[in-house]
């Protein structure tokens, strides 16, 4: 029998019999405000902040809010199964933890804590290239649990090649290539604090431990950390990359490759033509292009264009279980959640991340069931209405 994620609510209520209440809110939209109160302005701004005046991040939330679920009655939802097939993998639910860099600015346990939480709940963890812990250590923390590697595609081919080799050896099974960050966007919350953790050597662990990266340094990292930081800044991203460059990644990675940051259906078609396996419809949580189309508004067109050829995933704006239902209805196979788990980590370490995963999936389970669905696969656009439509 499939696990009923909704049982988490009874666990909470039973805990109340002994006077125990959850350490964090179960309404995950409240976590940002708590994090703002408890952490310093630099780290909070880096995670919560967005490009420009924040309009894209607000649009992401508004696009999901605008769509409303239309529940159906008297359908047998007694036994439910949230499991899905994604990129040839069987996942217990249509959820993975999105790549979020520099997690040590939120909690000293950083990426390993988030990775252990994902492993404990059986959901994939996507490790950022910009991790504060080397990928091998994060892999070790996860045992044999499902893990994917997110690539920031460096200018230096040898470093990219080395990252792919290391990720493969460390058991990362899917490559998630972020396309929307060839340059850092104009981010006022970071600029106002003059806060960029990389310049202090935080979030550079994968680079500073990489043999190909270190080969380009005149002195070892510990002898001249500033030179190492400058070397990192010079190669971190490459605004000159074009579609034919994807052949290099295909040549050096034999597992699934997913392109993250796709919003236009023509780009999704180009991804399919380039032999990619999936796309993540995402605007980087509103952190890259101010005034961008909301990710949920872009999702249906991308799903329509390539849903029969590629695995379509979604992120940018997911905060609740009902948000996941809406993304599935709009054409996503599964979603990635980012900021909520980062806030959970900042507030309560590994336990905070597990709390976020369990709340999201309990609410997803209940929302599906109460809307007449026993599995994620039966939700379609017909199950949604639009405000004002």
Secondary structure, 3 states (H helix, E strand, C coil): CCCCHHHHHHHHHHHHCCCCCCCCCCCHHHHHHHHHHHCCHHHHHHHHCCCCCCHHHHHHHHHHHHEEECCCCCCCCCCCECCEEECCEEECCCEEECCCCCHHHCCCCHHHHHHHHHHHHCCEEEECCCCCCCHHHHHHHHCCCCEEEEEECCCCHHHHHHHHHHHHHCCCCEEEEECCCCCCCCCHHHHHHCCCHHHHCCCCHHHHCCHHHHHCCCCCCCCCHHHHHHHHHHHCCCCCCCHHHHHHHHHHCCCCEEEEEECCHHHHHHHHHCCCCEEEECCHHHCCCCCCCCHHHHHHHHHHHHCCCCEEEECCCCCCHHHHHHHHHCCCCEEEECHHHHHHHHHHHHHHHHHHHHHHHHHHHHHHHHCCCCEHHHCCHHHEEECCC
